[in-house]
Amino acid sequence: MGTTETTTSSAPILTEEEVQHFEQQGYVVPKWKYSTKSIETMIQLVKELVEANPDHYQEQLVCPHLSKGATKPMVSERHLDFLNLAMEEGVKKILGQILGPNVLLWGSQLFCKPAAVGMEIPWHQDGAYWPIRPLANVSAWIAIDRVCRENACLKVIPGSHLSGLKPHQIDSRKNLALDRTVKLDYLNKEEAVDIELDPGELVFFDVHLMHGSNANTSGERRAGLVFRYMPSTSLFDRSVRDKINKSGHHVSYKDRPLFQVLGENPGKNTKVKRFS
């Protein structure tokens, strides 16, 4: 597994082979990881966020890096701590290698699957329903707990990002955190890979990569925090229709602030903030 590394030098974190793995397979697990102190912070943030929002599914706490989240009503009193995690120097260096010199943070989500009752997330591609034009995004999925096959770790289909978006259909089964799934004709589930991580480790993956996770039927909680990053050469399309999530809460893109992570904003996105 990975080790915590210093980020003060100008040397790249990912090797050429790791960058190629991301390009060819659609994901990469770097050797770099969050510090023990950051892991302790994340554990406390999850506890406070879940307790403050009892009417939200723990798998669907959207944008905790914003004071009111992205669903109404939601409270994230320590949103600045989430922002600090998203702006970690190691993460920024990796994003510069795989996403480019101009990067915006546009979203985040806590995927906290409680022991025994955590919901399934069916196979899907994120880009099927995101407001980014042209579509480009890298997600950083951070393990807060130990994440393994037994407690429903993230699963990916390597290389599935190379053929672009595939048709999705409604999945009306119960106990799902997402009601859309890739049509079976386009799935090669036998090629799936489990992404098992220790706390503080993370995986970066492309917006077109097919991924999902099983229901958590184990006796251990499985919490992960995801940050969503887009190149600021793309446009965050605020005209995309609002939606209602599984918890019945309203999700809107119209007024959501974006945060400059790297470089500038050549796509002329609106409501962009700098955070330091």
Phi and psi in degrees as a GROMACS rama.xvg file:
@    title "Ramachandran Plot"
@    xaxis  label "Phi"
@    yaxis  label "Psi"
@TYPE xy
-76.5326  168.209  GLY-2
-128.016  150.794  THR-3
-68.0068  132.088  THR-4
-124.94  151.137  GLU-5
-69.9275  148.726  THR-6
-119.945  15.9001  THR-7
-79.3846  -23.6325  THR-8
-80.6273  166.282  SER-9
-88.2657  -2.56503  SER-10
-65.9502  140.446  ALA-11
-65.132  151.463  PRO-12
-84.7288  -44.531  ILE-13
-82.719  139.847  LEU-14
-76.2386  167.733  THR-15
-59.9245  -37.0833  GLU-16
-65.4829  -37.72  GLU-17
-69.5207  -38.8852  GLU-18
-63.0956  -43.066  VAL-19
-63.3121  -37.7504  GLN-20
-61.9325  -42.4415  HIS-21
-61.5632  -45.3803  PHE-22
-66.1796  -38.6451  GLU-23
-88.4405  -36.2187  GLN-24
-102.282  -18.4705  GLN-25
92.1517  2.68946  GLY-26
-156.609  161.899  TYR-27
-153.286  138.964  VAL-28
-107.719  105.288  VAL-29
-73.8991  162.237  PRO-30
-72.3862  -28.1228  LYS-31
-66.4789  145.01  TRP-32
-145.033  166.569  LYS-33
-69.0877  152.032  TYR-34
-71.4234  163.99  SER-35
-58.3514  -40.1613  THR-36
-62.1298  -42.5132  LYS-37
-64.8497  -38.2201  SER-38
-62.6483  -44.176  ILE-39
-60.7115  -39.9003  GLU-40
-62.2476  -45.1004  THR-41
-62.0846  -41.9929  MET-42
-59.5304  -43.1292  ILE-43
-69.2838  -39.0704  GLN-44
-61.8744  -42.1262  LEU-45
-61.9254  -46.5255  VAL-46
-56.4961  -49.1305  LYS-47
-67.9694  -39.8265  GLU-48
-66.716  -43.6703  LEU-49
-64.4644  -43.7127  VAL-50
-65.7606  -32.437  GLU-51
-79.7187  -12.9876  ALA-52
-133.061  63.8475  ASN-53
-67.7051  -17.843  PRO-54
-90.2901  3.01699  ASP-55
-104.062  141.741  HIS-56
-60.4093  137.138  TYR-57
-64.9964  -21.0439  GLN-58
-80.8365  -4.65993  GLU-59
-134.798  45.3406  GLN-60
-92.6488  100.97  LEU-61
-96.1244  131.927  VAL-62
59.1755  56.0046  CYS-63
-67.5019  -7.39371  PRO-64
-78.5416  -3.31133  HIS-65
-109.696  145.719  LEU-66
-60.6815  -31.7286  SER-67
-114.044  17.2806  LYS-68
60.8297  -156.076  GLY-69
-121.103  1.30921  ALA-70
-118.794  146.86  THR-71
-113.316  130.632  LYS-72
-89.2831  142.609  PRO-73
-148.901  147.59  MET-74
-125.312  131.836  VAL-75
-137.806  82.3827  SER-76
-63.1319  -28.3015  GLU-77
-105.511  40.5531  ARG-78
-60.2416  -30.7777  HIS-79
-66.8336  -31.1261  LEU-80
-68.1325  -37.3739  ASP-81
-64.4327  -41.1463  PHE-82
-61.1887  -41.6632  LEU-83
-58.575  -40.5896  ASN-84
-65.4094  -38.3075  LEU-85
-68.2964  -26.7282  ALA-86
-98.3883  12.3475  MET-87
-52.3941  135.119  GLU-88
-58.5215  -38.9444  GLU-89
-62.1327  -41.2087  GLY-90
-64.2561  -43.7631  VAL-91
-61.4984  -40.6376  LYS-92
-64.6686  -41.1027  LYS-93
-66.7517  -42.1159  ILE-94
-59.7029  -39.9545  LEU-95
-60.6038  -30.2355  GLY-96
-80.035  -32.2189  GLN-97
-113.258  -14.6189  ILE-98
-118.869  -24.264  LEU-99
117.787  -178.946  GLY-100
-81.912  -13.2274  PRO-101
-121.328  109.947  ASN-102
-135.312  138.282  VAL-103
-118.254  142.374  LEU-104
-89.8698  122.331  LEU-105
-120.463  -14.6806  TRP-106
-159.109  166.877  GLY-107
-159.123  163.133  SER-108
-161.309  141.532  GLN-109
-95.1331  123.906  LEU-110
-109.817  89.4045  PHE-111
-108.356  104.293  CYS-112
-94.8733  108.596  LYS-113
-61.7281  154.352  PRO-114
-58.2953  135.57  ALA-115
74.9701  -23.9849  ALA-116
-126.305  4.06613  VAL-117
-62.2037  135.409  GLY-118
-77.2255  154.18  MET-119
-76.8296  146.571  GLU-120
-116.864  110.468  ILE-121
-69.0395  166.309  PRO-122
-59.6208  129.596  TRP-123
-158.25  170.434  HIS-124
-119.37  127.875  GLN-125
-59.5841  -36.6502  ASP-126
-64.7205  -10.3213  GLY-127
-65.9723  -16.1781  ALA-128
-143.74  25.085  TYR-129
-107.476  149.307  TRP-130
-92.7314  51.1382  PRO-131
-118.82  124.607  ILE-132
-130.433  120.631  ARG-133
-67.6191  155.186  PRO-134
-67.8309  120.461  LEU-135
-158.893  134.123  ALA-136
-167.093  146.618  ASN-137
-123.705  128.724  VAL-138
-101.176  136.537  SER-139
-107.887  109.71  ALA-140
-101.62  113.424  TRP-141
-106.338  128.706  ILE-142
-79.5978  124.233  ALA-143
-95.3945  -42.9629  ILE-144
-98.3172  172.121  ASP-145
-64.5298  129.137  ARG-146
-119.261  120.952  VAL-147
-144.915  175.99  CYS-148
-58.3061  -37.9771  ARG-149
-65.1053  -33.2375  GLU-150
-108.454  27.9898  ASN-151
73.9338  57.9918  ALA-152
-66.9499  166.178  CYS-153
-62.0884  140.133  LEU-154
-120.703  142.535  LYS-155
-132.998  158.079  VAL-156
-109.901  101.654  ILE-157
-56.3085  137.35  PRO-158
80.5144  -5.51664  GLY-159
-69.9662  -13.211  SER-160
-75.7619  -17.4674  HIS-161
-72.2072  -22.1761  LEU-162
-101.815  12.9605  SER-163
76.0535  -168.957  GLY-164
-70.8356  138.865  LEU-165
-110.996  158.155  LYS-166
-60.0547  138.837  PRO-167
-113.083  160.728  HIS-168
-138.067  161.383  GLN-169
-70.6135  135.081  ILE-170
-116.082  108.277  ASP-171
-96.0571  11.2452  SER-172
-63.1096  155.546  ARG-173
-78.6582  165.311  LYS-174
61.885  38.1016  ASN-175
-113.187  138.501  LEU-176
-85.8649  -10.5582  ALA-177
-142.693  137.041  LEU-178
-101.848  17.4515  ASP-179
-124.08  147.189  ARG-180
-147.491  153.154  THR-181
-63.7411  137.481  VAL-182
-60.4171  141.192  LYS-183
-56.7148  -31.5264  LEU-184
-60.7634  -20.3976  ASP-185
-107.485  4.4829  TYR-186
-99.3727  134.772  LEU-187
-119.919  71.226  ASN-188
-63.3474  -23.4678  LYS-189
-67.6516  -14.472  GLU-190
-92.96  1.81994  GLU-191
-64.2403  146.823  ALA-192
-122.024  133.428  VAL-193
-81.8855  132.52  ASP-194
-101.072  91.1582  ILE-195
-92.2303  130.468  GLU-196
-136.032  148.282  LEU-197
-88.7384  160.4  ASP-198
-52.6196  133.354  PRO-199
91.8745  -17.8187  GLY-200
-80.1002  159.47  GLU-201
-149.958  160.492  LEU-202
-125.206  136.001  VAL-203
-102.148  133.516  PHE-204
-142.736  153.581  PHE-205
-75.3567  152.413  ASP-206
-62.9765  -25.6007  VAL-207
-91.3144  -3.36964  HIS-208
-71.156  129.387  LEU-209
-73.3752  131.314  MET-210
-154.097  167.325  HIS-211
-178.627  -171.95  GLY-212
-159.505  150.639  SER-213
-75.6412  169.874  ASN-214
-66.9938  145.807  ALA-215
-88.1261  101.963  ASN-216
-101.458  6.30244  THR-217
-82.1345  179.41  SER-218
-92.2765  7.72568  GLY-219
-117.202  137.499  GLU-220
-64.0193  151.174  ARG-221
-131.12  101.199  ARG-222
-109.851  133.281  ALA-223
-137.545  146.928  GLY-224
-117.022  129.989  LEU-225
-117.662  133.452  VAL-226
-112.249  139.352  PHE-227
-109.48  126.758  ARG-228
-125.078  136.473  TYR-229
-123.77  152.449  MET-230
-71.6837  136.845  PRO-231
-77.0604  4.71399  SER-232
-76.2525  -22.3237  THR-233
-85.1625  165.693  SER-234
-108.54  130.659  LEU-235
-82.081  107.246  PHE-236
-82.1217  103.025  ASP-237
-80.1545  -2.86857  ARG-238
-86.1816  -7.06921  SER-239
-62.0582  135.99  VAL-240
-60.9005  140.219  ARG-241
-63.6055  160.84  ASP-242
-137.244  166.597  LYS-243
-111.979  125.519  ILE-244
-85.4711  -177.682  ASN-245
-60.981  -29.7615  LYS-246
-77.6118  -6.68148  SER-247
87.5425  13.2507  GLY-248
-99.2799  149.288  HIS-249
-80.742  129.044  HIS-250
-116.06  124.795  VAL-251
-128.021  143.235  SER-252
-103.961  -11.0342  TYR-253
-56.0275  -46.4039  LYS-254
-113.753  12.0431  ASP-255
-67.633  126.761  ARG-256
-73.4363  148.285  PRO-257
-111.596  155.261  LEU-258
-125.627  129.159  PHE-259
-73.7806  118.335  GLN-260
-96.174  -44.414  VAL-261
-139.21  144.378  LEU-262
67.551  -141.428  GLY-263
-119.856  -165.687  GLU-264
-126.773  65.2542  ASN-265
-64.7886  -20.2341  PRO-266
-79.2546  0.180689  GLY-267
55.2367  43.9877  LYS-268
-69.3928  148.722  ASN-269
-97.3279  163.683  THR-270
57.2549  41.3486  LYS-271
-94.8476  130.325  VAL-272
-117.595  156.403  LYS-273
-108.35  140.276  ARG-274
-126.492  130.477  PHE-275
